[in-house]
């Protein structure tokens, strides 16, 4: 398996652990709708808002900031997948789209740097 796949899985697990520690309830991880996916679907600490989370992981020697990889096409695909999830599960909560970035490595000597960008984007604005 490719190293970047292992790094991505590690980053998603790190982000999931981070959100749980913040009081989020994880509903789904790696939820798929055709070729589109959502890394994490969670309820916020107050159990009022359903949060769709895109996780971006980078090793410490990255050139671009991880959140810069969430481009227009990615946002559109997340929005379409989130719409399918909401309809399938008849969700009537507030919705939010966050980004969690993880910089580090699984075998690193230092703990990863995790940043959480709440309400990072609105998929309705990219259509």
C-alpha positions in Angstrom: 0.0 0.0 0.0 1.2 3.5 -0.8 2.8 5.5 2.0 0.4 8.5 1.4 -2.6 6.2 2.0 -1.1 5.1 5.4 -0.4 8.7 6.3 -4.0 9.7 5.3 -5.5 6.9 7.4 -3.3 7.9 10.4 -4.3 11.5 10.0 -8.0 10.6 9.9 -7.7 8.5 13.0 -5.8 11.4 14.7 -8.5 13.8 13.7 -11.2 11.5 15.0 -9.5 11.1 18.3 -9.1 14.9 18.5 -12.8 15.5 17.9 -13.8 12.9 20.4 -11.6 14.6 23.1 -13.4 17.9 22.2 -16.7 16.2 23.0 -17.9 15.4 19.5 -19.9 12.2 18.8 -18.6 10.4 15.8 -21.4 9.1 13.6 -19.5 7.9 10.6 -15.9 7.8 9.2 -15.1 7.4 5.5 -18.7 7.6 4.5 -19.0 7.0 0.7 -21.6 8.0 -1.8 -20.4 6.6 -5.2 -17.0 8.0 -5.8 -17.5 10.8 -3.3 -16.6 10.5 0.4 -16.8 12.3 3.7 -13.9 11.7 6.1 -15.8 12.2 9.3 -19.5 12.9 10.1 -20.0 14.0 13.7 -22.4 15.7 16.1 -20.9 18.7 17.9 -20.5 19.0 21.6 -24.1 20.3 22.1 -25.5 17.5 19.8 -27.3 20.2 17.8 -25.2 20.4 14.7 -24.2 17.7 12.3 -20.6 18.4 11.2 -19.1 17.1 7.9 -15.3 17.1 8.4 -12.7 17.0 5.7 -9.3 15.9 7.0 -6.1 16.9 5.4 -2.8 15.3 6.6 0.7 16.3 5.7 4.2 15.3 6.8 6.3 18.1 8.4 8.2 18.8 5.2 5.1 19.8 3.2 5.2 22.8 0.9 1.6 24.0 0.9 -0.6 24.3 3.9 -3.0 21.3 4.2 -6.2 23.3 4.1 -5.2 24.7 0.7 -5.9 21.3 -0.8 -9.6 21.7 -0.1 -10.4 23.3 -3.5 -13.6 24.1 -5.3 -14.1 20.6 -6.7 -13.5 19.0 -3.3 -16.0 21.3 -1.7 -18.5 20.6 -4.4 -18.1 16.8 -3.9 -18.4 17.0 -0.1 -21.6 19.1 -0.6 -23.1 16.5 -2.9 -22.2 13.6 -0.6 -23.5 15.5 2.5 -26.8 16.2 0.7 -27.1 12.5 0.0 -26.4 11.6 3.6 -28.9 14.2 4.9 -31.6 12.8 2.6 -30.8 9.2 3.3 -30.9 9.7 7.0 -33.7 12.3 7.1 -31.5 14.7 9.0 -33.2 17.9 10.3 -30.3 19.4 12.3 -28.2 22.4 11.5 -25.3 21.5 9.2 -21.7 22.7 9.3 -18.6 21.9 7.2 -15.2 21.9 9.0 -11.6 21.1 8.0 -9.2 19.4 10.4 -5.5 19.5 9.4 -2.9 17.1 10.8 0.8 17.8 10.4 3.2 15.1 11.5 3.9 11.5 11.0 2.8 8.3 12.6 6.4 7.4 13.6 7.4 11.0 14.4 9.2 11.8 17.6 6.8 14.7 18.3 3.0 14.8 18.6 1.2 15.9 15.5 0.0 19.5 15.1 -3.8 19.4 14.8 -5.8 22.5 13.7 -9.6 22.6 13.5 -11.2 25.1 11.1 -14.9 25.3 12.2 -17.4 26.4 9.5 -14.6 26.4 7.0 -16.7 26.5 3.9 -20.2 26.5 2.5 -20.7 24.1 -0.4 -23.7 26.1 -1.6 -21.4 29.0 -2.5 -19.4 27.0 -5.0 -22.1 26.0 -7.5 
